Amino acid sequence: MTDGPLKQAFDLLDSEGVLSRELITMRIRDGQLVKEVVTRKYYPNDYNDWSSVTPICKVEGGKQ
């Protein structure tokens, strides 16, 4: 990852007092706009990760 605000935010991540964290990515995949969400929920001395992909709409002429 190159330098920038997002890299700096990831480098400085701290879980003290954090209940959950999400990374949201909007992507064109197979001609559809999709929303990809990766979530981490924190518990005392542990955490749980999960992800979801939600189709938003078809993109005309968009194929990636």
C-alpha positions in Angstrom: 0.0 0.0 0.0 1.4 3.4 -0.9 1.5 6.3 1.6 -1.7 8.3 2.1 -4.5 8.9 4.7 -5.9 5.3 4.4 -2.5 3.7 5.0 -1.8 6.0 7.9 -5.2 5.2 9.4 -4.5 1.4 9.1 -1.0 1.8 10.6 -2.4 3.6 13.6 -5.3 1.2 14.4 -5.8 0.7 18.1 -8.5 -1.6 19.5 -8.7 0.0 23.0 -12.3 1.1 23.6 -13.3 0.1 20.1 -16.5 -1.9 19.8 -16.4 -2.6 16.1 -14.7 -1.5 12.8 -15.8 -1.7 9.2 -14.2 -1.4 5.8 -16.6 -0.6 3.0 -15.7 -1.1 -0.7 -17.9 -0.3 -3.7 -16.8 -2.3 -6.7 -18.1 -3.2 -10.2 -18.0 -6.9 -10.6 -19.6 -9.0 -13.4 -21.5 -6.0 -14.7 -23.0 -5.1 -11.3 -22.2 -2.5 -8.7 -21.6 -4.3 -5.4 -21.0 -3.2 -1.8 -18.4 -5.3 0.1 -18.3 -4.9 3.8 -15.7 -6.4 6.1 -16.5 -6.0 9.8 -14.5 -6.8 13.0 -16.5 -6.8 16.3 -14.4 -6.7 19.5 -15.0 -8.7 22.7 -12.9 -8.8 25.8 -9.7 -10.5 24.8 -11.1 -11.6 21.4 -12.7 -10.4 18.2 -14.9 -11.8 15.4 -14.5 -11.0 11.7 -17.1 -11.4 8.9 -17.8 -10.0 5.5 -20.8 -9.5 3.3 -21.4 -8.6 -0.4 -24.6 -6.8 -1.4 -25.5 -6.2 -5.1 -26.7 -2.7 -5.7 -27.6 -2.4 -9.3 -26.6 -3.5 -12.8 -24.1 -1.3 -14.6 -24.7 -0.8 -18.3 -21.6 -1.4 -20.3 -19.6 -2.0 -17.2 -17.6 -5.3 -17.1 -14.7 -5.7 -14.8 
